Amino acid sequence: GFSSGALNGRLRLTTTKGPNISNGTRWLMSFLGGVIFLYGARMARGCTSGQALSGGATLAAGSWVIMFSIFGGAYALAYFVRRLWL
């Protein structure tokens, strides 16, 4: 994939975005989302995937709460992101 594209001169850097958002806003929102996710992972003292897989498998209440919170927050935020995207 990557090596073949690079060798054939088909490797391009693009930003996937909707028509109502600029490249700068897209990059800023992506960066801010990463910072917020990093802060949450630091508060939980671990990564969210490990929290879901390991904690969820042992039926730890905190792991289930955090995963429902992540999915619920993502669902609520999707409305605003959709407005920027479409």
C-alpha positions as CSV (number, residue, x, y, z in Angstrom):
1,G,0.0,0.0,0.0
2,F,2.1,2.9,1.3
3,S,5.4,1.7,-0.3
4,S,3.8,1.0,-3.7
5,G,2.1,4.5,-3.7
6,A,5.4,6.2,-2.8
7,L,7.4,4.3,-5.4
8,N,4.8,5.1,-8.2
9,G,4.5,8.8,-7.3
10,R,0.9,8.5,-6.1
11,L,1.4,9.5,-2.5
12,R,-0.5,12.7,-1.7
13,L,-1.2,14.5,1.5
14,T,-4.9,15.5,1.7
15,T,-7.3,16.7,4.4
16,T,-10.7,15.0,4.4
17,K,-13.4,17.5,5.3
18,G,-16.8,18.7,4.6
19,P,-17.6,21.7,2.3
20,N,-18.5,24.0,5.2
21,I,-15.2,23.7,7.1
22,S,-11.8,25.1,6.3
23,N,-8.5,23.1,6.4
24,G,-7.3,25.1,9.4
25,T,-10.5,24.5,11.4
26,R,-10.4,20.8,10.6
27,W,-6.8,20.5,11.8
28,L,-7.6,22.6,14.9
29,M,-10.6,20.5,15.8
30,S,-8.6,17.3,15.3
31,F,-5.8,18.6,17.5
32,L,-8.2,19.7,20.3
33,G,-10.0,16.4,20.2
34,G,-6.7,14.6,20.7
35,V,-5.7,16.8,23.6
36,I,-9.1,16.2,25.3
37,F,-8.8,12.5,24.8
38,L,-5.2,12.6,26.1
39,Y,-6.4,14.5,29.2
40,G,-9.1,11.9,29.8
41,A,-6.6,9.0,29.4
42,R,-4.2,10.7,31.9
43,M,-7.0,11.2,34.4
44,A,-8.0,7.5,34.1
45,R,-4.3,6.5,34.5
46,G,-4.4,4.4,31.3
47,C,-5.7,4.2,27.8
48,T,-9.3,4.0,27.1
49,S,-9.0,0.8,25.0
50,G,-7.3,-0.9,28.0
51,Q,-10.0,0.4,30.3
52,A,-12.7,-1.0,28.1
53,L,-11.1,-4.3,27.3
54,S,-9.5,-5.2,30.6
55,G,-11.9,-3.5,32.9
56,G,-15.0,-4.4,31.0
57,A,-13.9,-8.1,30.9
58,T,-13.6,-8.1,34.7
59,L,-17.0,-6.3,35.0
60,A,-15.5,-3.3,36.8
61,A,-18.2,-0.7,37.3
62,G,-15.8,2.2,36.5
63,S,-14.9,0.8,33.2
64,W,-18.5,0.4,32.2
65,V,-19.3,4.0,33.3
66,I,-16.4,5.5,31.4
67,M,-17.3,3.6,28.2
68,F,-20.9,4.6,28.3
69,S,-19.8,8.1,29.0
70,I,-17.4,8.1,26.0
71,F,-20.1,6.7,23.6
72,G,-22.8,9.0,25.0
73,G,-20.5,12.0,24.6
74,A,-19.6,11.0,21.1
75,Y,-23.2,10.6,20.2
76,A,-24.1,14.0,21.6
77,L,-21.1,15.7,19.9
78,A,-22.0,14.1,16.6
79,Y,-24.8,16.6,16.1
80,F,-22.4,19.6,16.2
81,V,-19.8,17.9,14.1
82,R,-22.4,17.0,11.5
83,R,-23.3,20.6,11.1
84,L,-19.7,21.5,10.3
85,W,-19.3,18.6,8.0
86,L,-22.4,18.9,5.8
